[in-house]
Amino acid sequence: MRFLIVGGSGLLGSELARQCVAAGHEVAATYLTRSGETGGVDWLPLDVRRREDAEALIGAFRPEVVVNAAYRQTDWATTAIGAVNVALAATAAGGRLVQVSSDAVFSGAAIHYDETCVPDPITPYGAAKAAAETAVSAIAPTAVIARTSLIIGDGGSSHEALVHALAGGRQKGVLFTDDVRCPVHVADLAAALLELAASRYRGIHHLAGTDAVSRFELGLLIARRDGLDADSLPSGRRADTAVPGPLDVRLECAMTQRRLRTTLRGARRFLSRGQEPPLQTGSEPS
């Protein structure tokens, strides 16, 4: 298949590109300031905030599938308007769209959220992701909108970098004990997204790990895996700070997991020292 990964130089985009190449697909990936390093990929510059640029690039490449993983947490134009521009261009080119969304669309008031839950964001980033979901649903009714949680890699994520910096005394701050999410491994997430891209499914899907852990517990797991001094990690409560954001958001993924061969592992499993690669299990017919 012919894939275009929008936002391909980030952690998730790079893994998507790598898995596409490994599967023998034809792959192009976009970047804003610096191209990725994955070989076998046609790296293309794109500012998704410019509708005419998105239309020109996607119209010229004519992808069968577009996965939009582009976002900037502090930039509404990239996260929300960029998603609109990509959806319009993908639809005009006849491509299938997979829009990557976030658990930030939820306030945490309900704690547990399945695929039927309506967004109630309390941060600008969450509002931008919710707006992107609404726009994509209207522009591309057959698109997949995949909400995920904290994305962890094998050392390449921002969360892992923060833990290393805190453990090494290179950065001040704390890891919150009352801020709970369901982290997902980037390899599991990318494999699941590509499965959904090749399926007949549409609409909202949840792709998160099976373990609900606080940011502090996640930090301990990362520190122990990487041989850091876990006792040196500072902890605190988000509720005692002025840092905005939901506290406890747990994505329920049972419906989506039944449709997938890839198992979405929990953080306690994929951060163990003897971590296993993503598993392939049974799934509903695609």
Residue frames relative to the residue before (quaternion, step in Angstrom):
aa qw qx qy qz dx dy dz
M 1.0000 0.0000 0.0000 0.0000 0.00 0.00 0.00
R 0.4308 -0.6867 0.5347 0.2386 3.52 -1.29 0.42
F 0.0565 -0.8393 0.5393 -0.0392 3.58 -0.31 1.31
L 0.0905 -0.7338 0.6673 0.0893 3.52 -1.24 0.66
I 0.1530 -0.7718 0.6141 0.0622 3.56 -0.76 1.12
V 0.1695 -0.7821 0.5943 0.0797 3.59 -0.49 1.18
G 0.7582 0.1915 -0.2038 0.5891 3.55 -0.59 1.17
G 0.2349 0.8512 -0.4421 0.1574 3.53 1.11 0.75
S 0.6463 0.5454 -0.3361 0.4147 3.62 1.16 -0.27
G 0.5504 0.6069 -0.3973 0.4133 3.60 1.27 -0.06
L 0.7495 -0.3891 0.2759 0.4590 3.57 -1.31 0.04
L 0.7206 0.4192 -0.2521 0.4913 3.59 0.75 -1.02
G 0.6563 0.5272 -0.3204 0.4343 3.58 0.87 -0.90
S 0.6490 0.5193 -0.3153 0.4579 3.57 0.98 -0.82
E 0.6687 0.4859 -0.3026 0.4746 3.58 0.98 -0.82
L 0.6098 0.5355 -0.3478 0.4695 3.58 1.05 -0.70
A 0.6616 0.5033 -0.3033 0.4659 3.57 0.91 -0.92
R 0.6477 0.5259 -0.3201 0.4489 3.58 0.93 -0.88
Q 0.6949 0.4686 -0.2856 0.4646 3.59 0.86 -0.93
C 0.6170 0.5377 -0.3476 0.4575 3.60 1.06 -0.66
V 0.6511 0.5036 -0.3111 0.4751 3.57 0.94 -0.87
A 0.6607 0.5203 -0.3063 0.4462 3.58 0.93 -0.93
A 0.6942 0.4622 -0.2681 0.4822 3.58 1.12 -0.66
G 0.5583 -0.6497 0.3680 0.3616 3.58 1.27 0.02
H 0.4314 0.6972 -0.4683 0.3293 3.58 1.21 0.35
E 0.4556 -0.6069 0.5607 0.3313 3.55 -1.32 0.29
V 0.0367 -0.8527 0.5172 -0.0632 3.56 -0.55 1.17
A 0.0093 -0.7236 0.6895 0.0297 3.50 -1.18 0.82
A 0.0796 -0.7918 0.6049 0.0296 3.57 -1.12 0.64
T 0.3163 -0.7681 0.5294 0.1724 3.56 -1.01 0.79
Y 0.0807 -0.7656 0.6360 0.0531 3.52 -1.31 0.43
L 0.4484 -0.6904 0.4998 0.2693 3.55 -1.23 0.46
T 0.8401 0.1121 -0.0256 0.5300 3.60 0.72 -1.04
R 0.8108 0.0562 -0.0031 0.5827 3.60 1.05 -0.65
S 0.4335 -0.7129 0.4863 0.2598 3.56 -0.79 1.00
G 0.5421 -0.5996 0.4774 0.3445 3.53 -1.30 0.35
E 0.5115 -0.6715 0.4630 0.2704 3.54 -1.34 0.09
T 0.4468 0.7060 -0.4540 0.3096 3.59 1.25 -0.02
G 0.3664 -0.7402 0.5233 0.2098 3.57 -0.79 1.01
G 0.7529 0.3813 -0.2873 0.4530 3.54 -1.22 0.49
V 0.6198 0.5182 -0.3211 0.4941 3.56 1.34 0.22
D 0.3414 -0.7017 0.5868 0.2163 3.56 -1.05 0.81
W 0.1708 -0.8207 0.5413 0.0656 3.60 -0.27 1.28
L 0.0527 -0.8246 0.5606 -0.0546 3.55 -0.68 1.20
P 0.3818 -0.7193 0.5210 0.2558 3.63 -0.80 0.89
L 0.1250 0.7874 -0.5948 0.1025 3.58 -1.02 0.84
D 0.1607 -0.7201 0.6671 0.1031 3.52 -1.09 0.88
V 0.3133 -0.8000 0.4792 0.1795 3.58 -0.23 1.26
R 0.5492 0.6174 -0.3985 0.3980 3.60 1.22 -0.23
R 0.6780 0.4477 -0.2700 0.5166 3.57 1.29 -0.37
R 0.3598 -0.7806 0.4700 0.2008 3.56 -0.23 1.32
E 0.6615 0.5197 -0.3244 0.4325 3.57 0.90 -0.86
D 0.6356 0.5232 -0.3311 0.4611 3.59 1.10 -0.67
A 0.6441 0.5103 -0.3180 0.4729 3.57 0.98 -0.83
E 0.6556 0.5128 -0.3121 0.4579 3.58 0.93 -0.87
A 0.6709 0.5019 -0.3056 0.4523 3.59 0.93 -0.90
L 0.6949 0.4790 -0.2923 0.4497 3.60 0.83 -0.97
I 0.7105 0.4446 -0.2736 0.4719 3.59 0.78 -0.97
G 0.6314 0.5339 -0.3289 0.4562 3.56 1.05 -0.70
A 0.6781 0.4786 -0.2908 0.4759 3.58 1.05 -0.71
F 0.7120 0.4548 -0.2670 0.4635 3.62 0.93 -0.84
R 0.1464 -0.8375 0.5093 0.1333 3.60 1.16 -0.65
P 0.0866 0.8299 -0.5461 0.0745 3.62 0.65 1.04
E 0.4575 -0.6368 0.5379 0.3096 3.53 -1.24 0.48
V 0.7839 0.1100 -0.0492 0.6090 3.57 1.15 -0.68
V 0.1035 -0.7535 0.6467 0.0582 3.54 -1.07 0.86
V 0.0898 -0.7639 0.6371 0.0499 3.57 -0.81 1.02
N 0.1676 -0.8066 0.5621 0.0729 3.57 -0.58 1.16
A 0.0381 0.8034 -0.5882 0.0841 3.55 -0.36 1.31
A 0.4431 0.7061 -0.4450 0.3273 3.59 1.25 0.31
Y 0.2303 0.7468 -0.6049 0.1529 3.56 -1.00 0.87
R 0.0548 -0.7301 0.6719 0.1113 3.52 -1.38 0.21
Q 0.4793 -0.7305 0.3977 0.2802 3.57 -0.52 1.18
T 0.7646 0.3572 -0.1996 0.4980 3.59 1.02 -0.66
D 0.6821 0.4740 -0.2694 0.4873 3.58 1.26 0.18
W 0.3247 -0.7670 0.5296 0.1606 3.56 -0.28 1.31
A 0.6452 0.5576 -0.3344 0.4012 3.58 0.91 -0.90
T 0.6832 0.4645 -0.2937 0.4809 3.60 0.94 -0.81
T 0.7387 0.4546 -0.2457 0.4328 3.57 0.75 -1.06
A 0.7815 0.3219 -0.1681 0.5073 3.60 0.85 -0.94
I 0.7328 0.4013 -0.2459 0.4913 3.59 0.62 -1.11
G 0.6096 0.5571 -0.3483 0.4436 3.58 1.06 -0.69
A 0.6405 0.5179 -0.3231 0.4660 3.57 1.02 -0.79
V 0.6163 0.5341 -0.3376 0.4701 3.58 1.06 -0.73
N 0.6788 0.5029 -0.2951 0.4464 3.56 0.86 -0.98
V 0.6569 0.4954 -0.3090 0.4771 3.58 0.98 -0.82
A 0.6545 0.5169 -0.3187 0.4504 3.60 0.94 -0.86
L 0.6514 0.5096 -0.3167 0.4644 3.59 0.93 -0.84
A 0.6889 0.4831 -0.2813 0.4615 3.57 0.90 -0.94
A 0.6533 0.5099 -0.3206 0.4586 3.60 0.95 -0.85
T 0.6538 0.5133 -0.3104 0.4613 3.57 0.97 -0.86
A 0.6578 0.5127 -0.3082 0.4577 3.57 0.95 -0.88
A 0.7088 0.4417 -0.2544 0.4876 3.59 1.10 -0.70
G 0.5125 -0.6757 0.4040 0.3429 3.59 1.27 -0.04
G 0.4883 0.6794 -0.4255 0.3450 3.60 1.21 0.38
R 0.4739 -0.6313 0.5293 0.3110 3.54 -1.24 0.49
L 0.2321 -0.8019 0.5416 0.0991 3.58 -0.90 0.94
V 0.0706 -0.7312 0.6764 0.0524 3.51 -1.17 0.83
Q 0.1301 -0.8033 0.5807 0.0240 3.58 -0.53 1.23
V 0.2695 -0.7655 0.5643 0.1517 3.58 -0.71 1.09
S 0.0620 -0.7966 0.6013 -0.0021 3.56 -0.72 1.12
S 0.4302 -0.7228 0.5117 0.1753 3.56 -1.32 -0.08
D 0.5457 -0.5893 0.4778 0.3559 3.55 -1.26 0.41
A 0.4815 0.6685 -0.4289 0.3705 3.59 1.29 -0.05
V 0.5371 0.6145 -0.4158 0.4012 3.61 1.22 -0.15
F 0.6957 0.4477 -0.2673 0.4941 3.61 1.26 -0.20
S 0.5020 -0.6835 0.4619 0.2597 3.55 -1.17 0.73
G 0.4687 -0.6577 0.4557 0.3742 3.57 1.15 -0.62
A 0.4482 0.7132 -0.4473 0.3006 3.60 1.23 -0.17
A 0.7384 0.3997 -0.2195 0.4968 3.59 1.02 -0.79
I 0.3378 -0.7591 0.4637 0.3076 3.60 1.33 -0.41
H 0.8059 0.1799 -0.0860 0.5575 3.61 0.57 -1.11
Y 0.0176 -0.8123 0.5806 -0.0527 3.58 -0.78 1.10
D 0.1295 -0.7750 0.6122 0.0886 3.55 -0.79 1.01
E 0.7615 -0.4242 0.2507 0.4211 3.56 -1.33 0.03
T 0.6454 0.5300 -0.3259 0.4431 3.61 1.21 -0.31
C 0.5354 0.6646 -0.3962 0.3386 3.59 1.23 -0.30
V 0.4031 -0.7197 0.5263 0.2061 3.54 -1.06 0.92
P 0.5362 -0.6470 0.4294 0.3309 3.63 -0.87 0.84
D 0.0249 0.7661 -0.6422 0.0083 3.55 -1.18 0.69
P 0.0013 -0.8726 0.4884 0.0012 3.60 0.78 1.04
I 0.2012 -0.7793 0.5828 0.1120 3.55 -1.22 0.57
T 0.6875 0.3853 -0.2891 0.5434 3.60 1.27 0.24
P 0.6297 -0.5378 0.3871 0.4054 3.61 -1.15 0.43
Y 0.6420 0.5144 -0.3335 0.4605 3.59 0.99 -0.76
G 0.6528 0.5080 -0.3120 0.4674 3.57 0.94 -0.84
A 0.6446 0.5160 -0.3193 0.4651 3.56 1.03 -0.78
A 0.6436 0.5164 -0.3231 0.4634 3.59 1.02 -0.78
K 0.6563 0.4918 -0.3141 0.4783 3.59 0.98 -0.79
A 0.6433 0.5113 -0.3267 0.4668 3.60 1.00 -0.76
A 0.6343 0.5173 -0.3259 0.4730 3.58 1.03 -0.77
A 0.6325 0.5266 -0.3269 0.4645 3.58 1.02 -0.80
E 0.6295 0.5337 -0.3352 0.4545 3.60 0.97 -0.82
T 0.6699 0.5092 -0.2990 0.4500 3.57 0.88 -0.99
A 0.6784 0.4956 -0.2910 0.4576 3.56 0.89 -0.95
V 0.6609 0.5047 -0.3146 0.4578 3.59 0.89 -0.90
S 0.6326 0.5409 -0.3345 0.4419 3.59 0.97 -0.81
A 0.6936 0.4687 -0.2710 0.4752 3.56 1.03 -0.80
I 0.7100 0.4680 -0.2591 0.4579 3.58 0.92 -0.91
A 0.8092 0.1219 -0.0043 0.5747 3.56 0.94 -0.98
P 0.1707 -0.8474 0.4933 0.0976 3.62 0.33 1.21
T 0.6905 0.4617 -0.2904 0.4751 3.62 1.12 -0.45
A 0.4531 0.7051 -0.4438 0.3171 3.59 1.26 0.04
V 0.3674 -0.6505 0.6084 0.2679 3.51 -1.37 0.35
I 0.1087 -0.7495 0.6500 0.0625 3.56 -1.00 0.91
A 0.0791 -0.8393 0.5373 -0.0237 3.55 -0.35 1.28
R 0.1795 -0.7788 0.5955 0.0811 3.55 -0.54 1.21
T 0.0281 -0.7992 0.6004 -0.0047 3.53 -0.95 0.88
S 0.4491 -0.6785 0.5190 0.2619 3.55 -1.33 0.03
L 0.7883 -0.2280 0.1874 0.5398 3.60 -1.10 -0.60
I 0.2391 -0.7849 0.5602 0.1134 3.58 -0.77 1.05
I 0.0842 -0.7994 0.5948 -0.0120 3.56 -0.73 1.16
G 0.1872 -0.7852 0.5802 0.1083 3.56 -1.10 0.70
D 0.6251 -0.4783 0.4124 0.4586 3.52 -1.09 -0.77
G 0.8060 -0.1610 0.0424 0.5680 3.52 1.03 0.92
G 0.6777 0.5651 -0.2795 0.3785 3.59 1.21 -0.33
S 0.5877 0.6052 -0.3774 0.3820 3.60 1.20 -0.06
S 0.6308 -0.5408 0.3996 0.3871 3.55 -1.27 0.40
H 0.6222 0.5457 -0.3430 0.4443 3.59 1.07 -0.67
E 0.6555 0.4917 -0.3079 0.4834 3.57 1.00 -0.80
A 0.6368 0.5241 -0.3292 0.4599 3.59 0.98 -0.77
L 0.6396 0.5218 -0.3264 0.4605 3.59 1.01 -0.79
V 0.6452 0.5189 -0.3253 0.4568 3.59 0.92 -0.86
H 0.6572 0.5019 -0.3107 0.4686 3.59 0.93 -0.84
A 0.6637 0.5036 -0.3077 0.4596 3.58 0.96 -0.84
L 0.6628 0.4921 -0.3054 0.4746 3.60 0.98 -0.81
A 0.6662 0.5032 -0.3050 0.4582 3.58 0.93 -0.89
G 0.7226 0.4315 -0.2376 0.4850 3.56 1.08 -0.71
G 0.4879 -0.6926 0.4139 0.3331 3.58 1.26 0.04
R 0.4768 0.6881 -0.4281 0.3404 3.58 1.24 0.36
Q 0.7743 0.2031 -0.1202 0.5871 3.57 1.27 -0.16
K 0.3388 -0.7227 0.5641 0.2114 3.54 -1.09 0.75
G 0.4344 0.6758 -0.5201 0.2898 3.53 -1.19 0.56
V 0.3230 -0.7215 0.5718 0.2195 3.55 -1.32 -0.12
L 0.3565 -0.6605 0.6062 0.2631 3.51 -1.38 0.26
F 0.4155 -0.7575 0.4524 0.2213 3.55 -0.66 1.15
T 0.3378 -0.7434 0.5485 0.1801 3.55 -0.99 0.92
D 0.7253 0.4122 -0.2369 0.4979 3.61 1.21 -0.35
D 0.5775 0.5459 -0.3742 0.4781 3.60 1.28 0.21
V 0.0179 -0.8533 0.5162 -0.0711 3.55 -0.12 1.35
R 0.0392 0.7772 -0.6258 0.0541 3.55 -0.99 0.93
C 0.4083 -0.6722 0.5524 0.2762 3.57 -1.35 -0.05
P 0.1842 -0.8365 0.5044 0.1091 3.61 0.31 1.22
V 0.1743 -0.7698 0.6092 0.0770 3.54 -1.20 0.69
H 0.4436 -0.6669 0.5193 0.2979 3.57 -1.09 0.66
V 0.5636 -0.6472 0.3967 0.3257 3.56 -0.90 0.93
A 0.6373 0.5265 -0.3405 0.4480 3.62 1.03 -0.69
D 0.6357 0.5109 -0.3226 0.4805 3.59 1.03 -0.78
L 0.6658 0.5195 -0.3002 0.4436 3.55 0.90 -0.98
A 0.6707 0.4945 -0.3056 0.4607 3.59 0.85 -0.92
A 0.6522 0.5121 -0.3195 0.4586 3.59 0.92 -0.87
A 0.6631 0.5014 -0.3054 0.4644 3.59 0.97 -0.84
L 0.6378 0.5246 -0.3264 0.4599 3.59 0.98 -0.79
L 0.6750 0.4804 -0.2999 0.4729 3.59 0.93 -0.83
E 0.5928 0.5437 -0.3613 0.4716 3.59 1.12 -0.58
L 0.6793 0.4832 -0.2913 0.4692 3.56 0.86 -0.95
A 0.6148 0.5611 -0.3456 0.4333 3.57 1.04 -0.75
A 0.7365 0.4142 -0.2214 0.4869 3.57 1.03 -0.81
S 0.6000 0.5910 -0.3444 0.4148 3.58 1.27 -0.04
R 0.5814 -0.5626 0.4541 0.3732 3.54 -1.36 -0.10
Y 0.5088 0.6951 -0.4037 0.3083 3.59 1.27 -0.20
R 0.1037 -0.7717 0.6258 0.0460 3.52 -1.29 0.51
G 0.7207 0.4784 -0.3032 0.3996 3.55 -1.29 0.07
I 0.7826 -0.3691 0.2559 0.4311 3.52 -1.38 -0.26
H 0.0379 0.7554 -0.6530 0.0394 3.54 -1.07 0.93
H 0.2674 -0.7579 0.5742 0.1563 3.56 -1.13 0.69
L 0.0392 -0.7960 0.6027 -0.0406 3.54 -0.83 1.10
A 0.3228 0.7194 -0.5465 0.2821 3.55 -0.03 1.34
G 0.6206 -0.5600 0.4000 0.3759 3.54 -1.27 0.31
T 0.5966 -0.6098 0.4033 0.3311 3.54 -1.27 0.37
D 0.6862 0.4730 -0.2856 0.4731 3.61 1.20 -0.37
A 0.2354 -0.7245 0.6300 0.1506 3.56 -1.00 0.91
V 0.0933 0.8041 -0.5753 0.1170 3.58 -0.51 1.19
S 0.4928 -0.6239 0.5091 0.3296 3.55 -1.20 0.51
R 0.6378 -0.5127 0.3938 0.4186 3.55 -1.23 0.30
F 0.6237 0.5305 -0.3440 0.4596 3.58 1.11 -0.61
E 0.6605 0.4823 -0.3182 0.4795 3.61 0.89 -0.87
L 0.6121 0.5377 -0.3467 0.4648 3.59 1.04 -0.74
G 0.6438 0.5252 -0.3138 0.4596 3.57 1.00 -0.81
L 0.6377 0.5192 -0.3245 0.4675 3.58 1.00 -0.80
L 0.6524 0.5167 -0.3165 0.4553 3.58 0.95 -0.86
I 0.6533 0.5012 -0.3078 0.4767 3.58 0.99 -0.85
A 0.6575 0.5213 -0.3124 0.4453 3.58 0.91 -0.92
R 0.6782 0.4866 -0.2975 0.4635 3.58 0.90 -0.88
R 0.6311 0.5267 -0.3371 0.4590 3.59 1.00 -0.76
D 0.7733 0.3834 -0.1760 0.4732 3.55 0.93 -0.98
G 0.5277 -0.6719 0.3967 0.3358 3.60 1.23 0.19
L 0.4090 0.6987 -0.4808 0.3366 3.58 1.14 0.63
D 0.5632 -0.5690 0.4698 0.3719 3.56 -1.32 0.22
A 0.2694 -0.8010 0.5153 0.1425 3.56 -0.10 1.30
D 0.6269 0.5623 -0.3415 0.4174 3.60 1.07 -0.67
S 0.6386 0.5470 -0.3289 0.4299 3.59 1.21 -0.37
L 0.5354 0.6454 -0.4084 0.3606 3.59 1.23 -0.23
P 0.3345 -0.7551 0.5271 0.2004 3.62 -0.72 1.02
S 0.1573 -0.7929 0.5840 0.0748 3.57 -1.04 0.77
G 0.0693 0.7770 -0.6236 0.0511 3.53 -1.29 0.43
R 0.4602 -0.6687 0.5082 0.2878 3.55 -1.32 -0.01
R 0.4831 -0.6544 0.4976 0.3013 3.54 -0.91 0.91
A 0.6209 0.5753 -0.3385 0.4111 3.58 1.02 -0.79
D 0.6850 0.4675 -0.2818 0.4826 3.60 1.19 -0.46
T 0.6732 0.4599 -0.2852 0.5039 3.60 1.28 0.05
A 0.5101 -0.6177 0.4952 0.3360 3.53 -1.36 0.00
V 0.3980 0.7200 -0.4778 0.3082 3.59 1.27 0.25
P 0.3308 -0.7738 0.4998 0.2050 3.63 -0.51 1.10
G 0.4694 0.6746 -0.5024 0.2686 3.54 -1.24 0.45
P 0.5856 -0.5745 0.4353 0.3707 3.56 -1.21 0.44
L 0.4524 -0.6807 0.5036 0.2798 3.55 -1.20 0.49
D 0.8456 0.0286 0.0395 0.5317 3.58 0.22 -1.25
V 0.1189 0.7794 -0.6007 0.1322 3.59 -0.42 1.26
R 0.0029 -0.8066 0.5881 -0.0597 3.56 -0.55 1.23
L 0.2586 -0.7738 0.5619 0.1363 3.56 -0.50 1.19
E 0.2583 -0.7400 0.6046 0.1420 3.54 -0.85 1.05
C 0.1158 -0.8539 0.5072 -0.0109 3.57 -0.55 1.19
A 0.3161 0.8004 -0.4797 0.1715 3.60 1.25 0.12
M 0.6623 0.5068 -0.3200 0.4495 3.60 0.86 -0.90
T 0.6854 0.4762 -0.2850 0.4713 3.56 0.86 -0.94
Q 0.6570 0.5294 -0.3276 0.4251 3.60 0.88 -0.90
R 0.6142 0.5549 -0.3525 0.4366 3.60 1.08 -0.65
R 0.6854 0.4906 -0.2749 0.4626 3.57 1.19 -0.53
L 0.7001 0.5013 -0.2389 0.4489 3.56 1.28 -0.32
R 0.4095 -0.6426 0.5834 0.2811 3.53 -1.31 0.44
T 0.6554 0.5082 -0.3050 0.4682 3.59 1.06 -0.75
T 0.3014 -0.7368 0.5795 0.1745 3.56 -0.91 0.95
L 0.3019 -0.7348 0.5833 0.1692 3.56 -0.87 1.01
R 0.2303 -0.8255 0.5045 0.1051 3.55 -0.11 1.33
G 0.4705 -0.6482 0.5171 0.3017 3.54 -1.24 0.45
A 0.6647 -0.5385 0.3464 0.3849 3.56 -1.22 0.51
R 0.6334 0.5362 -0.3516 0.4333 3.61 0.97 -0.74
R 0.6652 0.4857 -0.2934 0.4853 3.56 1.18 -0.53
F 0.7729 0.3762 -0.2407 0.4507 3.60 0.62 -1.02
L 0.6768 0.4485 -0.3101 0.4945 3.60 1.23 -0.14
S 0.4295 0.6631 -0.4928 0.3647 3.57 1.21 0.26
R 0.6409 -0.5594 0.3572 0.3856 3.58 -1.13 0.59
G 0.7537 0.3263 -0.1991 0.5346 3.58 1.05 -0.68
Q 0.0726 0.8487 -0.5206 0.0588 3.55 0.98 0.87
E 0.3300 -0.7387 0.5629 0.1689 3.52 -1.16 0.77
P 0.5600 -0.5811 0.4519 0.3802 3.59 -1.19 0.39
P 0.6903 -0.4552 0.3353 0.4515 3.62 -1.23 0.25
L 0.3460 -0.7456 0.5379 0.1870 3.53 -1.01 0.89
Q 0.2634 -0.7210 0.6142 0.1833 3.53 -1.23 0.54
T 0.0375 -0.8050 0.5915 -0.0263 3.56 -0.67 1.14
G 0.6935 -0.4360 0.3415 0.4608 3.56 -1.24 -0.16
S 0.0824 -0.7893 0.6073 0.0369 3.56 -1.23 0.48
E 0.6153 -0.5013 0.4417 0.4184 3.49 -1.35 0.15
P 0.6160 -0.5312 0.4008 0.4216 3.61 -1.12 0.42
S 0.2958 -0.7560 0.5565 0.1768 3.58 -1.01 0.75
